[in-house]
Amino acid sequence: MKRQNKVHPYIVKPNTEQVIFGLTFLTTNQLISKILPVQQLWSTTTNKTRLVEKLNQIYEKEHQDFTFDVTWMEDFRELKLTETNCIKVTPLLESPGRILITNERIYFQPFCNISSKPVKKYNLRYVSRVVKRRHSLRQVGLEIYLEDDKSIFFSFKNQKERDSTFLTLLKQPSLSNVLRNDQGNMTQRWQKGLVSNFDYLLYINFIADRSFNDLTQYPVMPWVIQDYTSETLNLNDANTFRDLSKPIGALNPARLKRFKQRYNEMPEPKFLYGSHYSTPGYVLYYLVRQAPEYMLKLQNGRFDAPDREFHSIQSTWNSVLTGDSDVKELIPEFYQSNGDFLINSQQLDLGTMSNMRRVHHVTLPPWANNDAQQFVSLNRRALESEYVSNHLHLWIDLIFGEKQRGRSSVAFDNVFYYLTYEGNVDLESITDPIEKESIMAQVREFGQTPKQVFHRAHPKRFSNDDAKQVEDDDDDLDLMNLMEQLKQPVLNHHDDDRDLIEKNDEFDVSQLLTTNFNTKSTLLSTKVPSRRELRNLKMESNSSPTLSPSKNQINHSFRHLKRDFQIKMHRDKVSSVTLHQDRIISTSHDATVKISSTVTKKQIRRIAECGQVTLSDSCMHDSTLFVASWDNHIYSYSIEYGKVLDSLPAHDDAVTKMISRGDEMVSTSWDSTVKLWNFSHHSGLNRSPTWQHQCDDPVLSLAMMSDDGNHLGACGTESGDVVIFDVRAKRSLIDFSAHTDAVTSVAFMNQQRIVTCSKDRHVKIFSVSGGQEMKSFQLTESLRCLATDGNVIVTGGDAGVVNVWNDDGVNVGEQNFVCGSAVTCLNVVDGVGTMLVGTSDGDLIFYKK
């Protein structure tokens, strides 16, 4: 109860008076039956660990049979899809309860039903985004964003329950809009100045699992100014700014020396900084005037000691420079707010400091003119300044990137206590409840390092001149595209402005951001070859590449192909096409598989049971069709019986490609893995892979050598890398950087050569033995797919034309295959003389001799 309706530190008074409770929800006997077991435990159990175990058992038993009260449903006709126990997370408050998902709404009923309207209801039509989150360094969180920019955060008992709830939500038709990725290439847009520094940092925080709902993972922002004494703020002077290449703890050399001395003397696990740059205490330190109740809850009913409270910008900056336990960064409110968090508008009694000054409004630097809004405005101008834009990538490397963990973090004085990093402790394996709670308390209260977003050095933002040059280059390419299109008899051409990759379920960073950029910017920096590159170079030195036949000797299988038929097969882009006997099997972003006949030239079967999201690929084994889905599953569909036989959660993110050979199948995914599976004649696809390889980035393309005596495969990643692997030896052989953008297709030309194409408009040929680049040519369109007969290369892309090239980039086709819209996939059937093409408009085109 607030005294005089004001927020104030708690006042505790001893009271010996008798208190009488009136029961509303239980009878007296029911209440006593619940209290007695606890009272008996408390009086008879001397082992504290055993006591906690028993109390937890009582608590879990009390709730395990709890079911959602369906009388709270808005419409009795709603279909119940799933319900389970979970925790609703809000700042400093976790409310356990029951979540129910129907085909129309999300319901949450807390166990403590003390409100007249305890059940929260959220209409699925207003859900704009569903994101997997971590909570207390465990992958158990789920954040649901609504159209009004609000969000709700749930934490589940384990990852399995979280993932099951997540998939149930994504399968609902009313949430189909959340599957679209409208973010674009954020890093490139930021590089070109199309996205502000603030928005980009907030975006990285978002995909690094930071949330405004969770004070333990509140978004973190950098200090950028170090001048808090001048009358005016000079944003053209480099001395105005903090060194963004160093963490806060390393800005003061004398203090860093003490930290390093302690680091060298301590046993493993070592750390430089015992405190963190972002904790609930630090967040509320800044927000105490705006959210005083949270601070009182965190501090057991008290504000902090006045001298330690947030009372001055200058003194806070001095503290983070000199204090042995103070390395805190800032929060978003310093760069985008009305400055209310700096004003004591509630007239809180925050105490009096040792210098007899009362803690009231935050004392601002002279250049802010005692105006909180002006302070925030100038802070934002500093964040968007040229100096910060030129150095911000260095701070991103420290907080979200390659210098966050491992040897780089040691080299750049960026090592925090080991419990702040995800994966350093397995809470599920700890059986002692007291030890487990102690570790969780440390995780909650002493800071959590963000999820590592970048594993390579983050690129620098373009200067104004660089950005202008990039725009000019883009204009030139657009003009070249237009001229090329004017040369072709393009029929019914439509620009396809949708991204090649549109999936947006977990916002995995590799899916939304790219760390390899414009060729011109890449050439601006030179790096020392990595160990991987040196290993590949060594292999290349032992190989002698075999070049292709001369132009006069080329005789390719596309010379006499003619269009047999073209039909509108899907409502959205075709993602894959394969030929099985006289049946064409196609998958699409419209969530269907369709089977058509090359004889009747008509659709003969429609399959819509393999999930309700984008289907990316398919392959046949005996009479079973295997379908890859963006819901992370591989579906087994019986052609004979016309039903789904099995659904395997094969990956942690969207399955992108599959190829079957004999009794084995290889799959790739946005989770950056390549997996090898075995078929069982009795049970279908085995539940666990026999081998898997972890790539650095999401895997988009896959190829296997067609020779049955060979066991080599290759895959291409979103960042432009290619990995060659051996499925018999179950190991990767070489991996190398092939392109500056996503490798959209890869194929073996023969046992010595592999060909790739990319969104960077290049086609490249590499040696299989060492990854040595043998040929390269650039086209005028972004390439989506390719195929080869060993002699020539056929490509498809945004221009909507399939072209035939020799390895020097000379068009050797007697005709160009005009498709009408962007070519999204193609398949050449060796020895049959056919070519299948799928387009962005959903068309299927069949060519034969």
Residue pairs with C-beta under 8 A, 6 or more apart in sequence:
2 8
3 11
6 346
6 347
6 348
7 292
7 293
7 296
7 346
7 348
8 348
8 349
9 296
9 301
9 302
9 303
9 349
10 296
10 300
10 301
10 302
12 301
23 31
25 113
26 34
34 62
37 58
38 55
38 58
41 51
41 54
41 55
41 58
42 51
45 51
45 54
48 434
49 432
49 433
49 434
52 433
52 434
52 437
53 433
56 433
63 85
63 96
63 111
64 85
66 85
66 98
66 111
67 83
67 98
68 83
68 98
68 100
68 107
68 109
69 109
69 119
70 76
70 80
72 107
72 109
72 119
72 121
73 100
73 102
73 105
73 107
74 104
74 105
74 121
75 104
78 102
78 103
78 104
78 105
79 102
79 103
80 100
80 101
80 102
81 101
81 102
81 103
81 168
81 172
82 100
82 101
82 164
82 165
82 168
83 98
83 99
83 100
83 101
84 98
84 99
84 156
84 157
84 161
84 164
84 165
85 96
85 97
85 98
85 99
85 157
86 96
86 97
86 98
86 99
86 108
86 154
86 155
86 156
86 157
86 161
86 165
87 94
87 95
87 96
87 97
87 154
87 155
87 156
88 94
88 95
88 97
88 108
88 110
88 120
88 152
88 153
88 154
89 135
89 141
89 153
89 154
89 155
89 213
89 214
90 153
90 213
91 213
91 214
91 215
91 291
91 294
92 215
92 280
92 294
92 297
92 298
93 297
94 155
95 110
95 111
95 112
96 110
96 111
97 108
97 109
97 110
97 111
98 108
98 109
98 111
99 106
99 107
99 108
99 154
99 165
100 106
100 107
100 108
100 109
101 107
101 165
101 168
101 169
103 124
103 172
103 174
104 123
104 124
104 174
105 121
105 122
105 123
105 124
106 121
106 122
106 124
106 127
106 144
106 152
106 169
107 119
107 120
107 121
107 122
108 119
108 120
108 152
108 154
109 118
109 119
109 120
110 118
112 118
120 152
122 144
122 146
122 152
124 169
124 172
124 174
124 175
125 174
126 146
126 147
126 148
127 144
127 145
127 146
127 147
127 169
127 174
127 175
127 178
128 145
128 146
128 147
128 177
128 178
129 144
129 145
129 178
129 504
129 507
130 142
130 143
130 144
130 145
130 166
130 169
130 170
130 175
130 178
130 505
131 142
131 143
131 144
131 145
131 206
131 506
131 507
132 139
132 141
132 142
132 162
132 163
132 166
132 505
132 506
133 141
133 142
133 143
133 153
133 209
133 211
133 214
134 140
134 141
134 209
134 217
134 422
134 451
135 141
135 153
135 155
135 214
136 155
136 216
136 427
136 440
136 443
136 444
137 421
137 422
137 423
137 425
137 427
137 443
137 448
138 159
138 427
139 159
139 162
140 155
140 156
140 157
140 158
140 159
140 161
140 162
141 153
141 154
141 155
141 156
141 162
141 209
141 214
142 153
142 154
142 155
142 156
142 162
142 165
142 166
143 151
143 152
143 153
143 154
143 211
143 213
144 151
144 152
144 153
144 154
144 169
145 151
146 152
151 211
151 212
151 213
152 213
153 211
153 213
153 214
154 165
156 162
156 165
158 428
163 649
166 505
166 506
167 631
167 632
169 175
170 178
170 179
170 505
170 612
170 613
170 631
171 611
171 612
171 613
171 631
173 612
178 504
178 505
179 502
179 503
179 504
179 505
179 613
179 614
179 630
180 502
180 504
181 499
181 501
181 502
181 503
181 504
181 511
181 512
182 504
183 203
183 504
183 512
184 499
185 512
185 513
185 514
186 195
186 200
186 203
186 512
186 513
187 200
187 458
187 459
187 513
187 514
187 515
187 517
188 514
188 517
188 518
189 195
190 197
190 200
190 461
191 459
191 460
191 461
191 462
191 467
191 470
191 517
191 518
191 521
192 462
192 467
192 470
192 471
193 461
193 462
193 464
193 467
195 203
196 384
197 383
197 384
197 388
197 389
197 392
198 221
198 332
198 335
198 336
198 380
198 383
198 384
201 219
201 221
201 222
201 392
201 396
202 219
202 332
204 396
204 400
204 453
204 509
205 219
205 220
205 450
206 219
206 507
207 451
207 453
207 507
207 508
207 509
207 512
207 513
208 400
208 450
208 451
208 452
208 453
208 509
209 217
209 450
209 451
210 217
210 218
210 219
210 220
210 450
211 217
211 218
211 219
212 218
212 219
215 280
215 283
215 284
215 294
216 279
216 280
216 443
216 444
216 445
216 447
216 448
217 278
217 448
217 450
218 278
218 280
218 283
218 331
219 331
219 332
220 277
220 278
220 329
220 330
220 331
220 399
220 450
221 329
221 330
221 331
221 332
221 334
221 335
222 242
222 244
222 329
222 330
222 392
222 395
222 399
223 242
223 248
223 317
223 320
223 329
223 330
224 241
224 242
224 244
224 379
224 382
224 383
224 385
224 388
225 233
225 240
225 241
225 242
225 379
225 382
226 239
226 240
226 241
226 242
226 317
227 233
227 234
227 239
227 240
227 365
227 367
228 313
228 314
228 317
228 365
229 314
229 365
229 366
230 365
230 366
230 367
231 366
231 367
232 367
233 240
233 365
233 367
233 378
233 382
234 240
235 381
235 382
235 385
235 387
238 387
240 382
240 387
241 382
241 385
241 387
241 388
241 391
242 251
243 251
244 388
244 391
244 392
244 394
244 395
245 391
245 394
245 395
246 398
246 412
246 413
247 273
247 277
247 327
247 398
247 412
247 413
247 414
248 277
248 320
248 327
248 328
248 329
249 255
249 256
249 259
249 272
249 273
249 327
249 413
250 256
250 412
250 413
250 414
251 321
252 321
252 322
255 321
255 322
255 324
256 413
258 324
259 272
259 273
259 413
260 272
260 413
263 270
263 271
263 272
263 415
269 418
269 424
270 415
271 415
271 416
271 417
271 418
272 413
272 414
272 415
272 416
273 327
273 415
273 416
273 417
274 325
274 417
275 325
275 326
275 327
275 328
275 446
275 447
276 282
276 327
276 328
276 416
276 417
276 420
276 446
276 447
276 448
276 449
277 327
277 328
277 329
277 399
277 447
278 328
278 329
278 447
278 448
279 328
279 445
279 446
279 447
280 298
280 444
280 445
281 298
281 445
282 328
283 331
284 291
284 294
284 295
284 298
285 304
285 309
285 310
285 328
286 310
286 330
286 331
286 333
286 334
286 341
287 294
287 295
287 331
287 333
287 341
288 295
288 303
288 304
288 309
288 310
288 348
288 350
289 340
289 341
289 342
289 343
289 344
289 345
289 346
289 348
289 362
290 333
290 340
290 341
292 303
292 346
292 348
295 303
295 304
296 302
296 303
303 309
303 348
303 350
303 351
305 351
306 350
306 351
306 352
306 353
306 354
306 359
307 353
307 354
309 350
309 351
309 359
310 316
310 362
311 350
311 353
311 357
311 359
311 362
311 363
312 362
312 363
313 362
313 363
313 364
313 365
313 375
314 363
314 365
315 363
319 326
320 326
320 327
320 328
329 399
333 341
333 376
334 376
334 379
335 376
335 379
335 380
335 383
336 376
336 380
337 376
338 372
338 373
338 376
339 371
339 372
339 373
339 375
339 376
340 372
342 361
342 362
342 364
342 372
342 375
343 361
343 362
343 372
344 350
344 360
344 361
350 358
350 359
350 360
351 358
351 359
352 358
352 359
353 359
361 372
362 372
364 370
364 371
364 372
364 375
365 375
367 378
368 374
368 375
368 378
382 388
386 463
389 461
390 460
390 461
390 463
392 461
393 457
393 458
393 459
393 460
393 461
396 454
396 458
397 403
397 404
397 454
397 457
397 458
398 404
398 412
398 414
399 450
400 450
400 451
400 452
400 453
400 454
400 458
401 452
401 453
401 454
401 455
401 456
401 457
401 458
402 408
402 454
402 455
402 456
402 457
402 458
403 409
403 411
403 412
403 414
404 414
404 449
404 450
404 452
405 421
405 449
405 452
408 414
409 415
416 447
416 449
417 446
418 424
418 425
419 425
419 439
419 442
419 443
419 446
420 443
420 446
420 447
420 448
420 449
421 449
422 448
422 449
422 451
425 439
427 436
427 439
427 440
430 436
430 439
453 509
453 513
454 509
454 513
454 515
455 515
455 696
456 515
456 696
456 719
457 515
458 515
459 515
459 517
459 521
460 521
462 470
462 521
466 520
466 521
469 520
470 518
470 520
470 521
473 518
473 520
477 761
477 780
480 780
481 780
481 781
481 798
481 799
484 780
484 781
484 799
485 493
485 799
488 799
488 801
488 816
488 818
489 818
490 799
490 800
490 801
490 818
490 820
491 818
491 820
492 820
492 821
493 800
493 820
493 821
494 820
494 821
494 840
494 841
495 798
496 573
496 798
496 821
496 822
496 840
498 573
498 840
500 742
500 744
500 759
500 782
500 784
500 824
501 511
501 700
501 718
501 742
502 589
502 614
503 511
503 614
503 630
503 654
503 670
504 511
504 512
505 613
505 630
505 631
505 653
505 654
506 653
508 653
508 670
508 671
508 698
510 670
510 672
510 697
510 698
510 718
510 719
511 653
511 670
511 698
511 718
514 718
514 719
514 741
514 742
515 719
516 522
516 719
516 720
516 737
516 739
516 740
516 741
517 740
518 740
519 740
519 760
522 740
529 537
532 735
532 736
533 736
533 737
535 734
536 734
536 735
536 736
536 770
536 771
537 770
539 734
539 769
539 770
539 771
540 767
540 769
540 770
540 771
540 772
541 770
542 769
542 770
543 767
543 769
543 770
543 772
545 752
545 753
545 767
545 769
545 772
545 774
546 750
546 752
546 753
547 774
548 749
548 753
548 765
548 775
548 791
548 806
548 807
549 791
551 806
551 808
551 810
551 812
554 791
554 792
554 806
554 812
555 791
556 789
556 791
556 792
556 804
556 812
557 789
557 828
557 830
557 833
558 789
558 792
558 794
558 804
558 813
558 828
558 835
559 813
559 814
560 833
560 849
561 817
561 833
561 834
561 835
561 847
561 848
561 849
562 847
562 848
562 849
563 817
563 845
563 846
563 847
564 598
564 601
564 846
564 847
564 848
565 601
565 845
565 846
566 820
566 843
566 844
566 845
566 846
567 596
567 601
567 602
567 603
567 843
567 844
568 841
568 842
568 843
569 586
569 588
569 594
569 596
569 603
569 838
569 842
569 843
569 844
570 586
570 588
570 589
570 590
570 592
570 594
570 842
570 844
571 588
571 590
571 842
572 588
572 589
572 590
572 842
573 588
573 589
573 822
573 824
573 838
573 839
573 840
573 841
573 842
574 586
574 587
574 588
574 824
574 825
574 838
574 839
574 840
574 842
574 843
574 844
575 587
575 588
575 589
575 614
575 615
575 616
575 617
575 824
575 825
575 838
576 586
576 587
576 616
576 617
576 618
576 825
576 827
576 838
577 584
577 585
577 586
577 825
577 826
577 827
577 836
577 837
577 838
577 844
578 584
578 585
578 586
578 618
578 619
578 620
578 827
578 836
579 585
579 598
579 827
579 829
579 832
579 834
579 836
580 620
582 597
582 598
582 599
583 595
583 596
583 597
583 598
583 604
584 595
584 596
584 597
584 598
584 836
584 844
584 846
585 593
585 594
585 595
585 618
585 620
585 625
586 593
586 594
586 595
586 596
586 838
586 844
587 593
587 615
587 616
587 617
587 618
587 627
587 628
588 594
588 614
588 615
588 838
588 842
589 614
589 615
590 842
591 608
591 610
591 611
591 612
591 613
591 614
591 615
592 606
592 607
592 608
592 615
593 606
593 607
593 608
593 610
593 615
593 618
593 625
593 627
593 637
594 603
594 605
594 606
594 607
595 603
595 604
595 605
595 606
595 607
596 602
596 603
596 604
596 844
597 604
598 846
598 848
601 846
605 642
607 625
607 627
607 637
609 635
609 637
609 643
609 644
610 627
610 629
610 635
610 637
610 644
611 629
611 630
611 631
611 633
611 635
611 647
612 631
613 629
613 630
613 631
614 629
614 630
614 654
615 627
615 628
615 629
615 630
616 628
616 629
616 630
616 654
616 655
616 656
616 657
617 627
617 628
617 655
617 656
617 657
617 658
618 625
618 626
618 627
618 628
618 658
619 625
619 626
619 658
619 659
619 660
619 665
620 626
620 660
621 660
621 663
621 665
621 679
623 638
623 639
623 640
624 636
624 637
624 638
624 639
624 645
624 684
625 636
625 637
625 638
625 639
626 634
626 635
626 636
626 637
626 658
626 660
626 665
626 685
627 634
627 635
627 637
628 634
628 655
628 656
628 657
628 658
628 667
629 635
629 654
629 655
630 654
630 655
631 654
632 649
632 650
632 651
632 652
632 653
632 654
632 655
632 669
632 671
633 647
633 648
633 649
633 650
633 655
634 647
634 648
634 650
634 655
634 658
634 667
634 685
635 644
635 646
635 647
635 648
636 644
636 645
636 646
636 647
636 648
636 684
636 685
637 643
637 644
637 645
638 644
638 645
645 684
646 684
646 685
648 685
648 687
650 667
650 669
650 675
650 677
650 689
651 667
651 669
651 670
651 671
651 673
651 675
652 669
652 671
652 673
653 669
653 670
653 671
653 698
654 669
654 670
655 667
655 668
655 669
656 668
656 669
656 670
656 698
656 699
656 700
656 701
656 702
657 667
657 668
657 699
657 700
657 701
657 702
657 715
658 665
658 666
658 667
658 668
658 702
659 665
659 666
659 702
659 703
659 704
659 713
660 666
660 679
661 704
661 708
662 708
663 678
663 679
664 676
664 677
664 678
664 679
664 727
665 676
665 677
665 679
665 685
666 674
666 675
666 676
666 677
666 702
666 704
666 713
666 727
667 674
667 675
667 677
668 674
668 675
668 699
668 700
668 701
668 702
668 715
669 675
669 698
669 699
670 698
670 699
671 698
672 694
672 695
672 696
672 697
672 698
672 699
672 717
673 692
673 693
673 694
673 695
673 699
674 692
674 693
674 695
674 699
674 702
674 713
674 715
674 723
674 725
675 689
675 691
675 692
676 689
676 690
676 691
676 692
676 727
676 730
677 685
677 686
677 689
677 690
678 685
678 686
678 690
679 685
679 686
680 686
690 730
691 727
691 730
693 723
693 725
693 731
693 732
695 715
695 717
695 721
695 723
695 735
696 717
696 719
696 721
697 717
697 718
697 719
697 721
698 717
698 718
699 715
699 716
699 717
699 718
700 716
700 717
700 718
700 742
700 743
700 744
701 715
701 716
701 743
701 744
701 745
701 746
701 756
702 713
702 714
702 715
702 716
702 746
703 713
703 714
703 715
703 746
703 747
703 748
703 754
704 712
704 713
704 727
704 748
705 711
705 712
705 713
705 748
705 751
706 748
706 830
707 751
710 751
711 726
711 727
711 728
711 729
712 724
712 725
712 726
712 727
712 733
712 748
712 768
713 724
713 725
713 726
713 727
714 722
714 723
714 724
714 725
714 746
714 748
714 754
715 722
715 723
715 725
715 746
716 722
716 738
716 739
716 742
716 743
716 744
716 745
716 746
716 756
716 758
717 723
717 742
717 743
718 742
718 743
719 742
720 737
720 738
720 739
720 740
720 741
720 742
720 743
720 758
720 760
721 735
721 736
721 737
721 738
721 743
722 735
722 736
722 738
722 743
722 746
722 754
722 756
722 766
722 771
723 732
723 734
723 735
724 732
724 733
724 734
724 735
724 754
724 768
724 771
725 731
725 732
725 733
726 732
726 733
734 770
734 771
735 771
736 766
736 771
738 756
738 758
738 764
738 766
738 771
738 773
739 756
739 758
739 759
739 760
739 762
739 764
740 758
740 760
741 758
741 759
741 760
742 758
742 759
743 756
743 757
743 758
744 757
744 758
744 759
744 783
744 784
744 785
745 756
745 757
745 783
745 784
745 785
745 786
746 754
746 755
746 756
747 754
747 755
747 756
747 786
747 787
747 788
748 754
748 755
748 768
748 788
749 755
749 765
749 788
749 790
749 793
750 790
751 768
752 767
752 768
752 769
753 765
753 766
753 767
753 768
753 774
754 765
754 766
754 767
754 768
755 763
755 764
755 765
755 766
755 786
755 788
755 793
756 763
756 764
756 765
756 766
756 786
757 763
757 764
757 783
757 784
757 785
757 786
757 795
758 764
758 783
759 782
759 783
761 778
761 779
761 780
761 781
761 782
761 783
762 776
762 777
762 778
762 779
762 783
763 776
763 777
763 778
763 779
763 783
763 786
763 793
763 795
763 805
763 809
764 773
764 775
764 776
765 773
765 774
765 775
765 776
765 807
766 772
766 773
766 774
767 774
774 807
775 807
775 808
777 805
777 808
777 809
778 809
779 795
779 797
779 803
779 809
780 799
781 797
781 798
781 799
782 797
782 798
783 795
783 796
783 797
784 796
784 797
784 798
784 822
784 823
784 824
784 825
785 795
785 796
785 797
785 823
785 824
785 825
785 826
786 793
786 794
786 795
786 796
786 826
787 793
787 794
787 826
787 827
787 828
787 835
788 794
788 828
789 828
789 830
791 806
792 804
792 805
792 806
792 807
792 812
793 804
793 805
793 806
793 807
794 802
794 803
794 804
794 805
794 826
794 828
794 835
795 802
795 803
795 805
796 802
796 819
796 822
796 823
796 824
796 825
796 826
796 837
797 822
797 823
798 822
799 822
800 818
800 819
800 820
800 821
800 822
800 823
800 839
801 816
801 817
801 818
801 819
801 823
802 816
802 817
802 819
802 823
802 826
802 835
802 837
803 811
803 813
803 816
803 817
804 811
804 812
804 813
804 816
805 811
805 812
805 813
806 812
817 835
817 837
817 845
817 847
819 837
819 839
819 843
819 845
820 839
820 841
820 843
821 839
821 840
821 841
821 843
822 839
822 840
823 837
823 838
823 839
823 840
824 838
824 839
824 840
825 837
825 838
826 835
826 836
826 837
826 838
827 835
827 836
828 834
828 835
828 836
829 835
829 836
832 848
833 848
833 849
834 846
834 847
834 848
834 849
835 846
835 847
835 848
836 844
836 845
836 846
836 847
837 844
837 845
837 846
837 847
838 844
838 845
839 845
